[in-house]
């Protein structure tokens, strides 16, 4: 019957699965977040230094009850 080659098919599918998992792990390791360069952090610090803090001033309290 056609089931004579089934053990070979299982081996091929299992090998393909393991190879795919290996490739995905290698890709995840390669695309892991890299350290930020010094130039980018300087720009970020400058942006944060130029932000102005705004505090609300309450002049009147309204009681709605």
BELLINRA-V694404 format. One record per pair of residues at least 24 apart in sequence whose ideal C-beta (glycine too) atoms are under 7 Angstrom apart, sorted by the first residue. I is the first residue (numbers start at 0). J is the second residue. Records with the same first field share a line. If there is no record, write none. Layout:
BEGIN
I=J ; J
END
This chain:
BEGIN
none
END
